[in-house]
Amino acid sequence: MEQNKTNVRHNERSWAIEVISQVNKIVEENDLAIKRAGGEFTISNGRGSRMFPDVILYGDKELSSILQGWELKMPDVPITDEIFINDAQRKAIALGLNSCVIWNFTYAVFYVLDEKEKEFVIAQRWENSHIKTRQDVALYHDDWGKTLKEVVLTVNDYLVGCDVRHISVADVISQNAINILINENKNIVADHYRNSAKKNAVIGAKIDAWWQEVKIEYTFDETDKFKAYSKLIILNWAYRIIFAHLIKRQQNAAMLIDTLDGDTTPCQADDIFSQITEKCDFYNVFAGLDYDTILPDVTWESLTDLSMFLKENGIRVIDQEMLQNILEKCVNTTRRELDGQYTTPKILARILASITVHDWTSDCADPCCGTGTIAHEILEMKKRIGCSIQTAVDTTWASDKYNVPLQIANISMTSGDTINMANRLFQSNALDLHLGKQIDIVDPYDGGKMLYALPLLGAICSNLPFVPFEKLHADDKKLIENNDSFKNLDKKSDLSYYIALHLSELLKDDGYVGIITSNSWLGTKAGTVFYGELIKNYDIKQVHISGAGRWFQNADVVTTLLVLQKKQKEQRTFTNFYIWKKPLEMIARNPRFERAIINSSLLDENQDKSVMSCVRYSQKEIEALRGLNLSLNALFHDVKWLLEIKHKLTPLRSIFSVFRGSRRGWDKLFFPQKSNIEPVFLFPALFNAKNVDSLIAKTDRQAFCCGKKEDELKVSYPQAYKWIKKFEREKNGTGIPLPKVLKRSKMEWYEMKPNEIAHIFTMMNPDNRIFFGKFEKPSFINQRLIGLNFINPKQDYELCHALLNSVLMKFFIEAVGFGRGLGVLDINKENVENCYMLNPDLLLPQEVKKIKERFAVICKKEIVSVEEELTDADWISFNKTVLDAFGLGAYYMRICDSLISLRQVRYAAIEKFPIAEIGITKAEYSLGEWGTSSLVAEPDEDSYS
């Protein structure tokens, strides 16, 4: 019986090869867009779903451009069979194609993807109804041969005249192949390992031990250890196969990969790679993993299918540049599959290396290399400026805490001219690096260890990990606790703060550090402490941010780039704060933009104001501005004028006590929307300021404040008692009963003190609107609001309310915070409390009267965005009246410019430019003779939508 099945499969394969042969004959006899058909090596033997179509049509004789895939069956499989149809369409989509053909000798159907409806539709259908059996296929060979020619010519017409997609083999390798393997096999392999662990406890223990070490790497992706391990296994096999095929032109020993076919077992494949390793480089790439031979058949068939596809197709025509591009694309795709994160964008990595490394002959390192993008750029730059290839490899060090990315980094750091050299690549926690540390480098020939001592470095370039203090790993915490140089840092410091300080120990006396971090250090309390420690170790030469979209589009985090030089002695230093005005993708396309950024940074001056802006501050100026509690984020904008007017200011806390709204928790209990609770326990409250439309605000909710015992409530206040009982058995999100969650010392669990009321309020994390609302009588506010109460009851409430809503105060609110990834402003109670404001005690009565008159007009208007305020005649008149009253009228334009610049960069994180959209000009917010603000987005020859 088994012999009969084998014969049937052999029969199917033979006829499929005959179809390919016939198509090639047709192609040779005609001048077509189709140049060749292939697929002999990957035709299904009937063992299951395969990665690639049975027949592949190519647009070149080198088999490097795929035009279309065909699926073949014998006549006993109906042309309407759903599995048959879906398999063909699935493979077309997986390969990025939008057409396919299915053929069973009786019928042929040509499908084209309807882009609008996202489904395949029949473009044409052919029929040989008299061919009904396998025997008929041989009997009526000439008949189906004629039909085949019609199919080929029709498909060719579509390929020439319509928008039919095609894909290069390079893209199949670098993008689609990995995605196909992962998406179609991850769950199957995970279940296979899970079942294997039931039968062999050692396997389960091994995978569990691995997971404990690496699970933080999968934070953004997998929570199941078996799925994570299955990804690792699939990717390891894919890389071994792909890389062997890519290097076989340079390494004859790698030609052994061509012997891997459908009859090869995983154990035999391991032997093939062992033999390749004995004669080639890349032990790190070709080494196997624990239990990698325990694979389900369907997954192994997909992997052998991949190898046979690469054996047949246009690998031989891939030049060195294309090979490097394939490797880089593979790295990016794999990084995304491993942990949901992308590598550092290539252009950003190149700029980082170019503005950090001053001596290209010195040792350079990336201690958090991930998949090796930055290290690759350092290597390439060393070779471009004339270092020998051997010197470039020997002086470029890369390490990472985790092992998973290092295999990929090894590929990323390798090119055709370094293929036999050992990259200085190793596993280590960056916090555990020190001068003279003994480094084991894998011998590329036999996997043995070569010992090196880590030297002092001329430059360090790295994209530091974005790990907040709450998620610090145990081994990081241990290294931090054992390092006295970290003792002054705030306990809420990000991991990047510790690494940045530690790196100074690895530098030569004149060495440089270039790092990418999140922007949180610019405005948080922990960031302020970090900055203080940073200037003890380094001269902060430059800080760069993007004013045109986030550098990392896959994450909500907004990033900064710092260039630091190891501090030698006390001297008067300056820091340049740069804003890049072009999106990263535009910089990548335009070499002029890239050169402008690099040259401006190296020369410490702005070479092209259309590409970037630059403000230089002395350390003395920075300290003075920080003394006014501005965040470092404000220094990217010219705010030196503030030092000229500080004598007109007073700390906001000298007039107001500042507090955050009620943080009692469980808003449904404490801020009822509808209830029959006795009025004695209800107080007016503002729950959501997003709906507030006037500076004289109205409450939108009631606050429940009750401290009486339950027994008294039950007797005297039945509605309040009933309300409390409604929540008594509820639980929070983690299953803990509310009475336990809400319990406070000397308070009932349901009690909220009736003292958290505010005269004036503002929003935490405002977006378009920045305003200070005032209640007609003090009211409760929710925890997302910040309350202000007058310290002196004799203070002029109306005047202070007006000053809080002036343009200068709105500048201060922007300037004390920093922008989050979604564009909102990150401020809190402490930021507001530490603000300065115009000092009302400096005003004469007649000046106070003018301000109040103008402000009365403002209070009748609807609250709008800051940008709309700056173009509104009433708001302009009010703001000028306030500033004139303090003798600061000449500063109006400078305040507006700084405010607009701050907001424009904040919104750039979400590519939302309200200023550019409104078209705001200096004339519009000044009512004077001014040109268009330089801060408005300027069109250029490479503009974008």
Phi, psi and omega in degrees: 000315180296324178297321179296320178298317180298319179296320179298314180296319179298321179298316179297315181297319181298316180290327177296318177296324177296320178298315179300317179298318180294319179298317180296326177295317178299317181298318181294329183275352183225156177267095188241162171294328175285122182256340180191155172246149178213187179126002183303324186280339186244015178293134183299139172263018178082015185266001178141191182290134181246165183285323191241155180296159178294321178236134179239128176264132184246153178265004177210159182285343178278357179061043180250350181234112184270127180260320186196155175240145176241145171249134184244141172220166174274167186300339181284354172258114183301147178292344179266002181300123186296321180296317178301309182295311184297325181296317179295316182289323177301315181292324177297313180296317181299327180271359180079022179260159180238025174206160178197167177228139170245147190212128174230023179074328174278318180228156168227136180230128179257119180252140173232139182285125172279106187298326182287314183273349180059040175213155181279138177236154181284122176271323178198156183220139179236154187218136167231077190296341182279350176270106187238341184230170176298324179294326179295332181300318178285321184295319184251041182305315183295325182294307181290337175296320177295318178298320180301319179296320178298318180298311182300315182293321178294314178299319180299319178300318178296317181297327181278317190262346184240169180276069180264126185289157168220168184218143178278152176299325178301318179288326176301316181293308191281336184239297190291318186301314182293316179299317179299311182300314182295307187295325184269348187235347185304308183291323180297314181293320180300315178296324180297315179290324179297318178291324179295323180293333177293328182268340181221101185298335180295321178299314179299318180294320181295315180293323179294317178298318177299316183297321180298330181279328192242358191298335178295335178293337184256020184307321186267007190225286189248142173248350181260122186295326181290322176293319179297316181292324179297321176300314181300315181296313181299315181295322179297314177297317182299316181293321178300315182292308183299313185293322178299318178293324182291327186263359188293340175291324180270335184236105183300327182299332181288350177298342177302336181299335180291347178275352179280115181220193185295344179264357180279136176271162176302321179295319178294324177295321176302320178296321178301314181290330175296319179294321177297317182298324181299333186243353182236175174283186169072049172300320181301326182279316188274350180294142179277176179240162179303129175064025180286350177270354177271084183232146173294149184305318186296326179287318178297324177297322178295321181290318177292326175302316178299315182296317180292325175298315180291329177297319184281324194270186198284042177296325186293341181262003181282120180274180186298317181297317179294321178301315180296320179296321178298315180299316181294319178295320176300317180299313180298316181296317182293318179303318179296320181289328184287311186218021175074009181244150176262156174290168173302129178307139185305315182294322179292320177298318182293318179294318179303311180297319185292327182266352180262312185283120177258332178240102185286349178273350183274167176289134180232154183211154167236105185278356176229061197285341182055237182266013164090015183297313182292316179300322177300315181293323177298314178301312182296321180293320177301318179291323182293325183275358171113003174294146175295155182300318180297317179296319180301315180292317184291339184250012177244110184254143179214137179213162177209151179296328186254147183278330186306313183284344189294325177299318180291320178300322180299319177292317182298327182275002186250140174224179185301326183273356177242016192295337180256010184252149181273115176294144177279070188240129184205165180263127177192147170287131182303327180287350181256007179276141176205161180303132177083001179304132181283122185249128174269120175250134183287127175295125184294345185268319186230003180079004177288174184259134172246130189261129177228153174258132181292122182274171168293144189252143175280332181204147174232127178235128183200146169265099188289149183295139178270076182243111178289164186300329182294339186247018179297136180284156183302319182290329175294316180301320181296314179295324178293315181295332183268007182244110183296337182290350180260000191296336182272349181289151176294146181294344179262026181284141173291158178303324182299330180297315181295316181296316182301317179291320183295329185297336180299332180291341183265356188266149165295167184301327180252020186286161182240150172236131172238119185227150173252127179225170171290164183272006186297330182294344181287340188221357182265164177298316179296325179293325177296318178295318179301316179300318179299322178285326182298318183286350173283331184261332189224157158271120179278101185284315186210149169229128182243141170223167176266133172254016184213057177098155180292148175284332180245100187285342184277348183233155180281353184289140173259137190243159173235158176238125181246139170244119186238147173238137182302129186285132180257312182205164179292123177207161180287117184242161178235151174237130176264131177251113185253140170243123176279125184269353182248141175297153184301319181294329177287322177298321180296331183272342187238103182302332179297319179295316180299314180297321181299317180294314182295312181294320178300320182290315182291324181272354177062038177203163183272116183271340184208103184290345177281342182261323181207155172252158182213133172235129181254133178235141169282162179299325179296318179294320179298315181296322180294319179290323175295331176295338174268012175066024172287144174285158176297337178301330182289341187283352173289349183242149184288102181240021181296335179302334182297328180293336181281341185244009187296339179290348178265002188251160174218149177300135180301326182289352175283344180248326186237148161268137187242137180212158175272146180301171186309125178247032183297331181092161177053071185302329181300328179280312190271344178230071183294139177277318177220133179195167175252021182301142178303135185304334182299337182259003184248134180231148179297143183212150172252117184265321185222115183278354181296335181265000178287127184240006180219148179291339170263101195270153174247148179284158182233005184205174172243149177254134180266113181235109184214122179244010182282155180291154182298323181300316180293320180297318183300324183274313191258335184227073187297328181289319176296319179297316179297321179297315180297315182298332179299330184255355188299325183259003177287155180236156177280187185296339179258011174087012181267131181301144183300320179304329178279320181294318188268003182295133177228154180297131177061027178222150170290152183298335181259012188266136170231125184295138182276040182238003181267062182244150187235146170281316184230152180216160169217170185269144164282144176052057179291162179245257182288322188260134171235119182204160173245112179271154180232134177273149176294327169218146187311139185221161174293150174228150180286165184294344178274007179241157178245128183258147176232129176237141181290134177285317181257114182296346179271359180297148177284098185300315184295318179297313181296322177299320179295315182295326178294335181260010179284164182297328179294321180292325178291326172299314182300317180299315177296323190279344179269349182249197175209159184277133172276170184299333181266011173093349181282158181272128180269101173227160179218186183301320181294320178303312182294316181300325183271001177294160168253156177218165176299135186279110183295338182289349181273356187267145173274157183305319182292329178289322177298318181298316180298316180298315181296323179297314179293323182290329178300324177294317181298320183294342178272351184267156175286143178292131180231180179292160178301319180299319179290325176300320185290348177247006181265129185300320181293317179293320179299315180298317179298311183296321178292325178296316179298310184293320178299323181298330179262005181074026184243021183302328181292346183265359185304311183297320183292323177296314180298316180300315181294319179297314180297316180298317177302314183289324181296318179292321178300315181287337180299336180299333178245019180053043181237112187244083183297329182291312179296323182293319180287333183076033185296136178235164178299325179299321185288326180261008177237340186056035180228192182269090181224153174272182180295137181299137178292347182275348177286141182305128182260136176288153177213184186290347180236048185290162182225160182267000000 
